[in-house]
Amino acid sequence: MSDTEVKAPKIEFPQVDYPVKVISDTGVGNKDKIIAIVQKHAKINDERIDERQSSNGKYTTIQLHIVATDQDQLYNINSELRATGFVHMVL
């Protein structure tokens, strides 16, 4: 690796307040489906759920804070959310 390449930061687990941002199509019930999927894999801080719509209302961003235990957990959350068909991005 050269000096100009940047390594991705390593996450130290567990992370008690790990943010997960989900960008999806706006639709009835999508928020509940997203929360249900994430709850299968992690404990969600119910007091830190934020929802915003895009200016044209087509997309909704939901930010959750979870207890992240390992990389596999994050991968599984991402995979299952993306498989819904209405989630476009998980950050």
C-alpha positions as CSV (number, residue, x, y, z in Angstrom):
1,M,0.0,0.0,0.0
2,S,1.4,3.4,-0.9
3,D,1.3,6.5,1.3
4,T,-1.4,8.1,-0.7
5,E,-3.9,5.2,-0.3
6,V,-6.4,5.6,2.5
7,K,-7.5,2.6,4.6
8,A,-11.1,2.3,5.8
9,P,-11.2,2.9,9.5
10,K,-11.7,-0.2,11.6
11,I,-14.8,-0.3,13.8
12,E,-14.2,-1.5,17.3
13,F,-17.1,-3.6,18.5
14,P,-19.4,-3.4,20.4
15,Q,-20.6,0.0,19.4
16,V,-23.5,1.1,21.7
17,D,-24.7,4.0,19.6
18,Y,-23.9,3.0,16.0
19,P,-25.8,5.1,13.4
20,V,-27.5,3.4,10.5
21,K,-29.0,5.6,7.7
22,V,-31.5,4.0,5.3
23,I,-32.6,5.7,2.1
24,S,-35.7,4.2,0.6
25,D,-38.7,5.0,-1.5
26,T,-41.4,6.8,0.3
27,G,-44.3,4.4,0.9
28,V,-46.9,3.5,3.5
29,G,-45.4,1.0,5.9
30,N,-41.9,1.2,4.7
31,K,-40.6,2.7,7.9
32,D,-42.2,-0.1,10.0
33,K,-40.7,-2.7,7.7
34,I,-37.2,-1.2,7.9
35,I,-37.4,-1.0,11.7
36,A,-38.7,-4.7,11.9
37,I,-35.7,-5.9,9.8
38,V,-33.2,-4.0,11.8
39,Q,-34.7,-5.2,15.1
40,K,-34.2,-8.8,14.0
41,H,-30.5,-8.2,14.0
42,A,-29.9,-5.5,16.6
43,K,-31.2,-3.5,19.6
44,I,-32.5,-0.1,18.4
45,N,-32.4,3.0,20.5
46,D,-36.1,3.9,20.2
47,E,-35.4,7.5,21.3
48,R,-33.1,8.1,18.4
49,I,-35.1,7.3,15.3
50,D,-35.2,10.2,12.8
51,E,-37.2,10.3,9.5
52,R,-37.0,12.9,6.7
53,Q,-38.4,13.1,3.2
54,S,-36.7,14.4,0.2
55,S,-37.8,17.8,-1.1
56,N,-40.0,16.1,-3.8
57,G,-41.3,13.4,-1.4
58,K,-40.1,10.5,-3.5
59,Y,-37.5,9.3,-1.0
60,T,-37.4,8.9,2.8
61,T,-34.3,8.8,5.0
62,I,-34.5,6.9,8.3
63,Q,-31.7,7.2,10.7
64,L,-31.5,4.6,13.5
65,H,-29.0,4.1,16.3
66,I,-28.2,0.5,17.2
67,V,-26.0,-1.6,19.3
68,A,-23.5,-3.0,16.7
69,T,-21.9,-6.2,17.8
70,D,-19.8,-7.3,14.8
71,Q,-19.2,-6.8,11.1
72,D,-21.4,-9.8,10.1
73,Q,-24.4,-8.2,11.9
74,L,-23.9,-5.0,9.9
75,Y,-23.6,-7.0,6.7
76,N,-26.8,-9.0,7.4
77,I,-28.7,-5.8,8.2
78,N,-27.5,-4.2,4.9
79,S,-28.3,-7.3,2.9
80,E,-31.8,-7.8,4.2
81,L,-32.7,-4.2,3.8
82,R,-31.4,-4.0,0.2
83,A,-33.3,-7.2,-0.6
84,T,-36.6,-5.4,0.1
85,G,-36.6,-3.7,-3.3
86,F,-37.6,-0.3,-1.9
87,V,-34.3,0.4,0.0
88,H,-31.8,2.1,-2.2
89,M,-28.9,2.7,0.2
90,V,-27.7,1.8,3.6
91,L,-25.0,3.9,5.2
